[in-house]
Amino acid sequence: MTEVVIHHVSDIHIGSDHYAPKVTPIGEQLDPSFAFRFRSYVEFLERSEERLPDLVVLSGDFVSRGQNKDEFETARELTERLIKAVNRDRESSAFRVCLVPGNHDLDWSRDTYEEKIENYTRTFARLKDRAIVHEVSERSDFVIPGTNILIYLLNSCSLGGKIKSGFAPIERALVDSGLDGNAIEKAVHLLRTEQRIDPGYITNFELKEMLRRAASYPDHLKIAVVHHNLSSAPSDYIDQFSAIINAGEFKEYLRDARFDLVLHGHQHYPYCTYEQIVDAVSSGDLDERVNWRTHRHSQGIHILGAPSLGTSYADPTAPRWFQIKIASTNDAAGGIPSTLVNVKEARPHPTSNFQLRPAYRFSISKPLSAKLGLLHEHLGRSELPTPPTEYEVRSAVVDLLAPILKLQARLDDWDFGDSLSWQGRFLEGLNSYETVFGTDLLGPTGWMNPNYLAYIHKQFEQKKLRRKAIKEPCIALCDAMDRTDWGTLKERKGATRGVQIARILLWGDAEINDDFGRWVLRMVDAMHRLHDVPVFVLDPSASGLGDDDRRYEFVFVASSGATNSNCYVYDTRNPNENTERVTDNLAEAYLDRFSNLLAQPELKSIKQVLSQGAPR
């Protein structure tokens, strides 16, 4: 499966406690169970003609009051419809819907945790053969069918409704005060309400079990699902227990278990963050292959907090749930391209229930992140890394350089394709060209592209095959060679034989005053002079240049003077656009533009540039 679709739905809150809309959408007031929004989502799935999700994650708070069995029953009925909708027209699987409890799913009027969670477990136990229900199903982990994505469910609500210590003496003092009995009873009730606290917490047993079970899936993309948030969301809601109280310990277990993504709810606020859990710098072994999945730079975790489906917002079009599309899931273990996650937020819509809008986009690959993180430490520094880091850095460079150059080639439209590509059309007429004039705006790194070098050398081969003098050499080119002292007399004479080829590098100070840029200049100069091809350097900030000169890279070709001419033009500011071919009069305009560039007083030969001294 090349792409996996997950719906993340949280904080459904069936019941009236969270239902106080300032603007009531049409139809909501007709739903006595206050389950309008969950019902709308289920109907959206039932009517959908698009691809159904591979998994629906329900991350807690199904009801508003954990003691209300009617609210639970409504939640179960709608969840059953959801399960049926998700499995429509395909083999039924219990691994297409999963549930974890939220703090509102606990009955705080009960004493023990087992009693508090009883309404949740009894209600959803009826779904255990058709969904994975935390606290009911035999296991908390499963793999989405047909994928390598591990889902791990955790319960963060075990301390829900816990009595805060220290209030008992206050209660006794009130009772013993001799005040009015009704007043005391009311005060004690209010006090006991305030004693109830609601912290998110993951038990140590559950954390250790997660670490143990995750070890069986070393090459899987790992997603943890929990109700409470790991860190405070950027909202204006302030609460002393707004995040998991042992979140630091939880994150370390997530790191050690190599989890990639955490899905949660609770805050009713859509947001996405990335946390790099810094590990100690450890010395490696030169004799061992680098394990990039356990490297100190591979400890990042993406955290995605869902909005509330059921809570009323001041804005009736606020986001309600997430659609998560995961591409290239098999590459999470270290391949290229990395796993790509696209998140869209679903907002209420009057005609289609929900409308999807782009929200977040991020990539997942611990090995790739580790390599990039390691290079981040050393890029641009003069000192070399020391062993064994030197070996790691070399390995990272080797792994990343080829795909980076390949990406650059595609962006620069130098990814040779079929005969219909601009390169194919250019090469088709190569043996008839008498003139090839081109500009280069892409800088020194473009000369690392083997396709570009092959394109250059095919021109040189034609020049070598045809040594006859050109009848009408370009006067502007001859003047430029004389003015910039390009080449020897023999090389200048050779420049007007066979095929008249010339190139202008529109490179600025940042490129020619850098060590790498000057290395490339020496290579380009030697390569061109070997074949009697003049090449010049012109600063794009020169006063005689226009905006189009700085934006459009082009190669002009003509079979006889300026007749039967073509020009291939590339817009460097729109790399997704293909190179455009223009002909005849439009092409001749680019010949005039090239002649104007040759006439610029700031034009230099590479020899002149290199003679200016060491880079600044």
C-alpha positions as CSV (number, residue, x, y, z in Angstrom):
1,M,0.0,0.0,0.0
2,T,1.6,3.3,-1.1
3,E,-0.6,5.6,0.9
4,V,-2.4,5.1,4.2
5,V,-5.4,7.2,5.3
6,I,-6.2,7.7,9.0
7,H,-9.0,9.7,10.5
8,H,-8.3,11.1,14.0
9,V,-11.4,11.9,15.9
10,S,-11.4,13.0,19.5
11,D,-13.4,14.6,22.3
12,I,-16.8,13.7,20.9
13,H,-18.5,14.7,24.2
14,I,-22.0,13.4,23.7
15,G,-24.3,15.1,26.1
16,S,-25.3,18.6,27.1
17,D,-22.3,19.6,29.2
18,H,-20.2,20.7,26.3
19,Y,-23.1,21.8,24.1
20,A,-23.6,25.6,24.3
21,P,-23.2,26.9,20.8
22,K,-23.2,30.7,20.3
23,V,-24.3,30.0,16.7
24,T,-26.4,26.9,16.3
25,P,-26.1,25.2,12.9
26,I,-29.4,24.2,11.3
27,G,-30.4,20.8,12.6
28,E,-28.5,20.6,15.8
29,Q,-31.4,21.5,18.0
30,L,-33.3,18.6,16.6
31,D,-30.9,16.1,18.2
32,P,-32.1,15.4,21.8
33,S,-29.0,13.2,22.5
34,F,-26.6,16.1,21.7
35,A,-24.7,13.8,19.4
36,F,-25.2,15.8,16.3
37,R,-21.6,16.2,15.4
38,F,-20.6,12.6,15.9
39,R,-23.7,11.5,13.9
40,S,-22.6,14.0,11.2
41,Y,-19.2,12.4,11.0
42,V,-20.7,8.9,10.8
43,E,-23.1,10.0,8.0
44,F,-20.2,11.6,6.2
45,L,-18.5,8.1,6.1
46,E,-21.7,6.3,5.1
47,R,-22.3,8.6,2.2
48,S,-18.7,9.1,1.1
49,E,-17.7,8.1,-2.4
50,E,-14.1,8.9,-1.8
51,R,-11.6,6.4,-0.4
52,L,-12.5,5.3,3.1
53,P,-10.0,5.6,5.9
54,D,-7.7,2.6,6.6
55,L,-8.1,3.4,10.3
56,V,-10.3,5.6,12.4
57,V,-8.6,6.6,15.7
58,L,-11.1,7.7,18.5
59,S,-8.9,9.2,21.2
60,G,-11.3,9.5,24.1
61,D,-14.0,11.6,25.8
62,F,-16.9,9.9,24.1
63,V,-19.3,11.3,26.6
64,S,-19.5,14.4,28.7
65,R,-20.4,12.6,32.0
66,G,-19.0,9.2,32.7
67,Q,-21.9,8.3,35.0
68,N,-24.5,8.8,32.2
69,K,-25.2,5.4,30.7
70,D,-27.5,6.9,28.0
71,E,-24.7,9.0,26.6
72,F,-22.5,5.9,26.5
73,E,-25.2,3.9,24.7
74,T,-25.5,6.7,22.1
75,A,-21.7,6.6,21.6
76,R,-21.8,2.8,21.1
77,E,-24.6,2.9,18.6
78,L,-22.9,5.5,16.5
79,T,-19.5,3.7,16.8
80,E,-21.1,0.5,15.5
81,R,-22.4,2.5,12.5
82,L,-18.9,3.9,12.0
83,I,-17.4,0.4,12.1
84,K,-19.8,-0.8,9.5
85,A,-19.2,2.2,7.3
86,V,-15.4,1.9,7.4
87,N,-15.6,-1.8,6.4
88,R,-18.0,-1.2,3.6
89,D,-17.1,-2.9,0.3
90,R,-14.0,-4.6,1.6
91,E,-13.0,-7.4,3.9
92,S,-14.1,-6.7,7.4
93,S,-11.4,-6.2,10.0
94,A,-11.2,-5.4,13.7
95,F,-8.2,-3.3,13.0
96,R,-9.9,-0.4,11.2
97,V,-11.2,1.3,14.3
98,C,-9.5,1.8,17.7
99,L,-10.6,3.5,20.9
100,V,-8.9,4.8,24.1
101,P,-10.7,6.3,27.1
102,G,-10.7,10.0,28.0
103,N,-11.0,11.6,31.4
104,H,-14.7,12.4,30.8
105,D,-15.4,8.7,30.2
106,L,-14.8,8.0,33.9
107,D,-17.5,8.0,36.5
108,W,-16.0,10.3,39.2
109,S,-18.8,9.4,41.7
110,R,-17.2,6.0,42.1
111,D,-14.2,5.2,44.3
112,T,-11.9,2.8,42.6
113,Y,-10.5,3.1,39.1
114,E,-12.2,-0.2,38.1
115,E,-15.5,1.2,39.1
116,K,-14.9,4.6,37.4
117,I,-14.1,3.0,34.1
118,E,-16.9,0.4,34.3
119,N,-19.5,2.2,32.2
120,Y,-16.8,2.6,29.4
121,T,-15.7,-1.0,29.5
122,R,-19.2,-2.5,29.7
123,T,-20.5,-0.4,26.9
124,F,-17.6,-0.8,24.4
125,A,-17.0,-4.5,25.3
126,R,-19.8,-5.2,22.9
127,L,-17.5,-3.9,20.1
128,K,-14.3,-5.9,21.0
129,D,-14.7,-8.3,18.1
130,R,-15.0,-5.5,15.6
131,A,-12.6,-2.8,17.0
132,I,-9.6,-2.5,19.2
133,V,-10.8,-1.1,22.5
134,H,-8.2,-0.2,25.1
135,E,-9.1,-1.6,28.5
136,V,-11.3,-4.2,26.8
137,S,-9.3,-5.9,24.0
138,E,-6.6,-8.4,24.8
139,R,-3.8,-6.3,23.4
140,S,-3.0,-2.6,23.0
141,D,-0.9,-2.9,19.8
142,F,-1.8,-3.8,16.3
143,V,-0.7,-3.3,12.7
144,I,-3.0,-1.5,10.2
145,P,-3.9,-4.3,7.6
146,G,-1.6,-4.3,4.6
147,T,0.9,-1.8,6.0
148,N,4.0,-1.6,8.2
149,I,2.3,0.9,10.6
150,L,2.2,-0.1,14.3
151,I,-0.5,1.5,16.4
152,Y,-0.1,1.4,20.1
153,L,-2.9,2.4,22.5
154,L,-2.3,3.9,25.9
155,N,-4.5,4.9,28.8
156,S,-3.7,8.3,30.3
157,C,-6.8,8.5,32.6
158,S,-6.0,6.1,35.5
159,L,-5.8,9.0,38.0
160,G,-9.1,10.6,36.8
161,G,-11.2,11.8,39.7
162,K,-8.4,11.2,42.3
163,I,-9.0,12.8,45.7
164,K,-6.4,15.5,46.4
165,S,-4.6,14.8,49.7
166,G,-4.7,17.4,52.5
167,F,-8.4,18.3,52.5
168,A,-9.6,15.8,55.2
169,P,-8.7,18.0,58.2
170,I,-10.6,20.9,56.6
171,E,-13.7,18.6,56.2
172,R,-13.5,17.5,59.9
173,A,-13.1,21.1,61.0
174,L,-16.3,22.1,59.1
175,V,-18.2,19.2,60.5
176,D,-17.0,19.9,64.1
177,S,-17.7,23.6,63.8
178,G,-21.3,23.4,65.0
179,L,-22.6,25.5,62.1
180,D,-25.9,25.0,60.3
181,G,-26.0,21.4,59.0
182,N,-27.4,22.3,55.6
183,A,-24.7,24.9,55.1
184,I,-22.0,22.5,56.2
185,E,-23.2,19.7,53.9
186,K,-23.2,22.1,51.0
187,A,-19.7,23.4,51.8
188,V,-18.4,19.8,52.2
189,H,-19.9,18.8,48.8
190,L,-18.3,21.8,47.1
191,L,-15.0,21.1,48.9
192,R,-15.1,17.4,47.8
193,T,-15.8,18.6,44.2
194,E,-12.7,20.7,44.4
195,Q,-10.7,17.8,45.8
196,R,-11.2,15.8,42.6
197,I,-8.3,16.3,40.3
198,D,-7.9,15.1,36.7
199,P,-4.2,14.6,35.8
200,G,-3.1,12.7,32.8
201,Y,-0.8,9.9,33.7
202,I,0.7,6.8,32.1
203,T,1.5,4.0,34.6
204,N,5.0,2.6,34.8
205,F,3.7,-0.9,33.9
206,E,2.1,0.4,30.7
207,L,5.3,2.3,29.7
208,K,7.5,-0.8,30.2
209,E,5.0,-3.0,28.3
210,M,5.0,-0.5,25.4
211,L,8.8,-0.6,25.3
212,R,8.8,-4.4,25.4
213,R,6.2,-4.9,22.7
214,A,7.5,-2.2,20.4
215,A,10.9,-4.0,20.2
216,S,9.1,-6.7,18.0
217,Y,8.6,-4.1,15.3
218,P,12.1,-2.6,14.6
219,D,11.3,-1.5,11.0
220,H,7.7,-0.3,11.5
221,L,6.4,3.2,11.5
222,K,5.2,3.6,15.1
223,I,2.2,5.7,16.2
224,A,1.1,6.0,19.8
225,V,-2.5,7.0,20.7
226,V,-3.4,8.6,24.0
227,H,-6.1,11.0,25.3
228,H,-4.1,13.6,27.2
229,N,-1.6,15.9,25.6
230,L,2.2,15.5,26.2
231,S,2.9,19.2,26.3
232,S,0.8,22.3,26.8
233,A,-1.0,23.3,23.6
234,P,-0.7,26.9,22.4
235,S,-4.2,27.8,23.6
236,D,-5.6,30.3,26.1
237,Y,-6.9,27.5,28.3
238,I,-5.0,27.3,31.6
239,D,-5.2,24.3,33.9
240,Q,-2.8,22.8,36.4
241,F,-3.2,19.4,34.8
242,S,-3.5,20.4,31.2
243,A,-0.8,17.8,30.2
244,I,0.4,14.4,31.3
245,I,2.1,14.8,34.6
246,N,4.8,12.2,33.9
247,A,5.2,13.4,30.3
248,G,9.0,13.6,30.6
249,E,9.2,9.9,31.5
250,F,6.6,9.1,28.8
251,K,8.7,10.9,26.1
252,E,11.9,9.0,27.2
253,Y,10.0,5.7,26.8
254,L,8.7,6.8,23.4
255,R,12.2,7.7,22.4
256,D,13.7,4.4,23.5
257,A,10.8,2.5,21.8
258,R,11.5,4.4,18.6
259,F,8.1,5.9,18.2
260,D,7.6,8.4,15.3
261,L,4.2,10.0,16.0
262,V,1.8,10.6,18.9
263,L,-1.9,11.3,18.4
264,H,-3.9,12.8,21.2
265,G,-6.9,14.9,22.1
266,H,-8.1,16.5,25.4
267,Q,-7.1,20.2,24.7
268,H,-9.8,20.7,22.0
269,Y,-7.1,22.6,20.2
270,P,-5.6,21.5,16.8
271,Y,-1.9,21.8,16.7
272,C,1.2,19.9,15.6
273,T,4.7,20.0,17.1
274,Y,8.0,18.2,16.9
275,E,10.2,17.4,19.9
276,Q,13.8,16.4,19.6
277,I,14.7,14.4,22.7
278,V,18.4,15.1,23.0
279,D,20.5,12.1,24.0
280,A,24.0,12.1,25.4
281,V,26.9,12.2,23.0
282,S,28.3,8.7,22.8
283,S,31.5,7.4,21.2
284,G,31.0,5.0,18.4
285,D,33.1,2.1,17.1
286,L,34.9,2.5,13.8
287,D,34.6,-1.2,13.1
288,E,30.8,-1.2,13.4
289,R,28.3,0.0,10.9
290,V,26.4,3.2,12.0
291,N,23.0,2.4,13.4
292,W,21.1,5.5,12.2
293,R,17.8,4.4,13.9
294,T,19.4,4.6,17.3
295,H,21.7,7.5,16.6
296,R,21.7,10.4,19.0
297,H,20.2,12.6,16.3
298,S,17.3,10.2,15.6
299,Q,15.3,11.0,18.8
300,G,12.6,13.2,17.4
301,I,8.9,12.6,17.9
302,H,6.0,14.4,16.0
303,I,3.0,15.2,18.2
304,L,-0.4,15.8,16.7
305,G,-3.3,17.2,18.8
306,A,-6.8,16.8,17.4
307,P,-9.6,19.4,17.8
308,S,-12.8,18.4,19.5
309,L,-15.6,16.9,17.4
310,G,-18.4,17.5,19.9
311,T,-17.5,20.7,21.8
312,S,-19.2,23.9,20.8
313,Y,-16.9,26.6,19.6
314,A,-17.6,30.3,19.1
315,D,-16.8,29.7,15.4
316,P,-19.2,27.2,14.0
317,T,-16.8,26.4,11.1
318,A,-13.9,25.6,13.4
319,P,-11.9,22.3,12.7
320,R,-13.5,19.1,14.0
321,W,-11.2,16.2,13.1
322,F,-8.1,15.3,11.1
323,Q,-7.6,13.3,8.0
324,I,-4.0,12.0,8.0
325,K,-2.4,10.7,4.8
326,I,0.8,8.8,5.1
327,A,2.9,8.1,2.0
328,S,5.9,5.9,1.5
329,T,5.4,4.2,4.9
330,N,8.1,1.6,4.2
331,D,10.7,4.3,4.1
332,A,10.3,5.3,7.8
333,A,13.0,2.8,8.5
334,G,15.5,4.8,6.6
335,G,14.8,4.7,2.9
336,I,14.6,7.7,0.5
337,P,12.1,9.2,0.0
338,S,11.2,9.5,3.6
339,T,7.7,8.8,4.9
340,L,5.5,11.9,4.2
341,V,2.6,12.9,6.4
342,N,-0.1,15.3,5.1
343,V,-2.7,16.4,7.6
344,K,-6.0,18.0,6.6
345,E,-8.5,19.5,9.1
346,A,-12.2,18.8,8.6
347,R,-14.4,21.8,9.0
348,P,-18.3,21.7,9.0
349,H,-19.8,22.4,5.6
350,P,-23.5,23.0,4.9
351,T,-23.7,20.6,1.9
352,S,-21.2,17.9,2.5
353,N,-21.0,17.7,6.3
354,F,-17.3,18.4,6.3
355,Q,-14.8,20.1,4.1
356,L,-11.1,19.2,4.2
357,R,-8.4,21.9,4.2
358,P,-4.6,21.5,4.4
359,A,-3.3,21.9,7.9
360,Y,0.2,20.3,8.5
361,R,2.8,18.5,6.5
362,F,6.0,16.8,7.8
363,S,8.3,13.9,7.0
364,I,9.3,10.9,9.2
365,S,12.5,9.0,9.0
366,K,14.7,8.7,12.0
367,P,17.8,7.5,10.0
368,L,17.4,10.4,7.5
369,S,16.8,12.9,10.4
370,A,19.9,11.6,12.1
371,K,22.1,12.0,9.0
372,L,20.8,15.6,8.4
373,G,21.2,16.4,12.1
374,L,24.8,15.2,12.1
375,L,25.7,17.2,9.0
376,H,24.1,20.2,10.6
377,E,26.9,20.1,13.2
378,H,29.7,20.2,10.5
379,L,28.4,22.1,7.5
380,G,30.4,25.3,6.9
381,R,33.0,24.7,9.6
382,S,36.7,24.7,8.8
383,E,37.7,22.0,11.2
384,L,37.1,18.4,10.2
385,P,35.3,16.0,12.5
386,T,37.4,13.6,14.6
387,P,37.1,9.8,14.6
388,P,34.7,8.1,15.0
389,T,32.5,11.0,14.1
390,E,34.5,11.4,10.9
391,Y,33.3,8.0,9.7
392,E,29.7,8.8,10.6
393,V,29.8,12.2,8.7
394,R,31.4,10.5,5.7
395,S,28.7,7.9,5.7
396,A,26.0,10.5,5.9
397,V,27.4,12.5,3.0
398,V,27.6,9.5,0.8
399,D,24.0,8.5,1.6
400,L,22.6,12.0,1.1
401,L,24.6,13.5,-1.7
402,A,23.2,11.5,-4.6
403,P,19.5,12.0,-3.8
404,I,20.2,15.7,-3.1
405,L,21.8,16.1,-6.5
406,K,19.0,14.2,-8.1
407,L,16.4,16.5,-6.5
408,Q,18.3,19.5,-7.7
409,A,18.4,18.1,-11.2
410,R,14.6,17.7,-11.2
411,L,14.1,21.3,-9.9
412,D,16.5,22.7,-12.5
413,D,14.8,20.7,-15.3
414,W,18.0,18.7,-16.0
415,D,16.4,15.4,-15.4
416,F,16.8,13.8,-18.8
417,G,13.6,12.2,-20.0
418,D,12.2,11.0,-23.3
419,S,12.5,12.6,-26.7
420,L,9.6,15.0,-25.9
421,S,11.6,16.7,-23.2
422,W,13.4,20.0,-24.0
423,Q,16.8,18.2,-23.8
424,G,15.5,15.6,-26.2
425,R,14.5,18.2,-28.8
426,F,17.8,20.1,-28.2
427,L,19.9,17.0,-28.9
428,E,17.7,16.1,-31.9
429,G,19.1,19.0,-33.9
430,L,22.6,19.2,-32.4
431,N,24.4,18.0,-35.5
432,S,23.0,21.0,-37.5
433,Y,23.7,23.8,-35.0
434,E,26.3,26.5,-35.9
435,T,25.6,28.5,-32.8
436,V,25.0,27.5,-29.2
437,F,24.9,30.4,-26.7
438,G,23.7,29.9,-23.1
439,T,23.5,31.5,-19.7
440,D,23.9,29.8,-16.3
441,L,22.0,31.1,-13.3
442,L,22.0,28.0,-11.2
443,G,25.4,28.4,-9.7
444,P,28.3,26.0,-9.0
445,T,26.3,23.1,-7.7
446,G,24.5,22.7,-11.1
447,W,27.9,21.5,-12.5
448,M,27.7,18.5,-10.2
449,N,24.8,17.1,-12.2
450,P,25.9,14.3,-14.6
451,N,23.0,15.1,-17.0
452,Y,24.2,18.7,-17.3
453,L,27.8,17.6,-17.9
454,A,26.6,15.1,-20.5
455,Y,24.7,17.9,-22.2
456,I,27.9,20.1,-22.3
457,H,30.1,17.3,-23.6
458,K,27.7,16.4,-26.5
459,Q,28.1,20.0,-27.7
460,F,31.9,19.7,-27.4
461,E,31.8,16.4,-29.4
462,Q,30.0,18.2,-32.3
463,K,32.6,21.0,-32.2
464,K,35.4,18.4,-32.4
465,L,33.7,16.7,-35.4
466,R,33.3,20.0,-37.4
467,R,36.5,22.1,-37.6
468,K,35.5,24.2,-40.6
469,A,35.6,28.0,-39.9
470,I,32.3,29.7,-39.3
471,K,31.3,32.1,-42.1
472,E,29.8,34.7,-39.8
473,P,31.3,34.6,-36.3
474,C,29.5,36.6,-33.6
475,I,31.2,40.0,-33.5
476,A,30.1,40.6,-29.8
477,L,31.7,37.2,-28.9
478,C,35.0,38.1,-30.6
479,D,35.0,41.5,-28.8
480,A,34.3,39.9,-25.5
481,M,37.2,37.4,-25.9
482,D,39.6,40.3,-26.7
483,R,38.3,42.5,-23.9
484,T,38.5,39.8,-21.2
485,D,41.7,38.3,-22.5
486,W,40.0,34.9,-22.8
487,G,42.3,32.1,-23.9
488,T,45.3,31.9,-26.2
489,L,45.3,33.1,-29.8
490,K,44.9,29.5,-30.9
491,E,41.9,29.0,-28.6
492,R,40.2,32.2,-29.8
493,K,40.7,31.0,-33.4
494,G,39.2,27.6,-32.5
495,A,36.2,29.3,-30.9
496,T,35.0,30.3,-34.3
497,R,35.4,26.9,-35.9
498,G,32.9,24.0,-36.2
499,V,30.2,25.1,-33.8
500,Q,30.3,28.5,-32.2
501,I,29.6,27.8,-28.5
502,A,29.8,30.3,-25.7
503,R,28.5,30.4,-22.1
504,I,28.0,33.2,-19.5
505,L,27.9,32.3,-15.8
506,L,25.7,34.8,-14.1
507,W,27.2,34.2,-10.7
508,G,27.5,36.7,-7.8
509,D,30.1,37.3,-5.2
510,A,28.6,34.6,-2.8
511,E,29.4,32.0,-5.5
512,I,32.8,33.1,-6.8
513,N,34.3,34.1,-3.5
514,D,33.6,30.7,-2.0
515,D,36.2,27.9,-2.0
516,F,33.8,25.4,-3.7
517,G,32.7,28.0,-6.3
518,R,36.3,28.7,-7.3
519,W,37.1,25.0,-7.5
520,V,34.1,24.7,-9.9
521,L,35.3,27.7,-11.9
522,R,38.7,26.1,-12.4
523,M,37.0,22.9,-13.6
524,V,34.7,24.8,-16.0
525,D,37.5,26.9,-17.4
526,A,39.8,23.9,-18.1
527,M,36.9,21.9,-19.6
528,H,35.9,24.7,-22.0
529,R,39.4,25.8,-23.0
530,L,40.2,22.2,-23.8
531,H,37.5,22.4,-26.5
532,D,38.1,26.1,-27.5
533,V,34.8,27.2,-26.0
534,P,34.8,30.6,-24.3
535,V,33.1,31.0,-21.0
536,F,32.6,34.2,-19.0
537,V,31.5,35.3,-15.6
538,L,29.1,38.3,-15.1
539,D,27.7,39.5,-11.7
540,P,23.9,39.4,-12.0
541,S,23.8,42.7,-10.0
542,A,25.6,44.5,-12.9
543,S,23.8,47.8,-13.8
544,G,23.2,46.9,-17.4
545,L,21.1,43.8,-16.6
546,G,17.4,43.7,-16.4
547,D,15.1,41.6,-14.1
548,D,14.6,39.1,-16.9
549,D,18.3,38.6,-17.3
550,R,18.5,37.7,-13.6
551,R,15.4,35.4,-13.8
552,Y,15.4,33.5,-17.0
553,E,18.2,31.1,-17.9
554,F,18.3,30.2,-21.7
555,V,20.2,28.4,-24.4
556,F,20.0,29.9,-27.9
557,V,20.7,27.7,-30.9
558,A,20.8,28.5,-34.7
559,S,21.6,26.4,-37.7
560,S,22.6,29.3,-39.9
561,G,23.3,32.7,-38.4
562,A,20.1,33.9,-36.7
563,T,17.7,32.0,-39.1
564,N,16.0,28.8,-38.2
565,S,16.7,29.5,-34.6
566,N,15.3,28.2,-31.3
567,C,15.7,29.2,-27.7
568,Y,15.0,27.1,-24.6
569,V,14.1,29.3,-21.7
570,Y,13.9,28.3,-18.0
571,D,12.3,30.4,-15.3
572,T,14.5,30.0,-12.2
573,R,11.7,31.4,-9.9
574,N,9.2,28.8,-10.9
575,P,11.2,25.5,-10.8
576,N,8.0,23.4,-11.2
577,E,7.4,24.9,-14.7
578,N,9.0,23.1,-17.6
579,T,11.6,24.7,-19.9
580,E,9.8,26.6,-22.6
581,R,10.8,26.5,-26.3
582,V,10.5,29.7,-28.4
583,T,11.3,30.0,-32.1
584,D,12.3,32.4,-34.9
585,N,11.7,36.1,-34.0
586,L,11.2,35.4,-30.3
587,A,14.3,33.3,-30.3
588,E,16.3,36.0,-32.0
589,A,15.4,38.4,-29.2
590,Y,17.4,36.1,-26.9
591,L,20.4,36.3,-29.3
592,D,20.2,40.1,-28.9
593,R,20.0,39.7,-25.1
594,F,23.1,37.4,-25.1
595,S,25.0,40.0,-27.2
596,N,24.0,42.6,-24.7
597,L,25.4,40.5,-21.8
598,L,28.7,40.0,-23.7
599,A,29.0,43.8,-24.1
600,Q,28.7,44.5,-20.3
601,P,31.8,46.2,-18.9
602,E,31.7,44.0,-15.8
603,L,32.1,40.8,-17.9
604,K,35.2,38.8,-17.0
605,S,36.9,35.7,-18.0
606,I,37.4,33.0,-15.4
607,K,41.1,33.7,-15.5
608,Q,40.4,37.3,-14.4
609,V,38.1,36.2,-11.7
610,L,40.6,33.7,-10.2
611,S,43.4,36.3,-10.4
612,Q,41.5,38.5,-7.9
613,G,43.0,36.5,-5.1
614,A,41.8,34.2,-2.3
615,P,38.1,34.2,-1.3
616,R,37.0,36.8,1.1
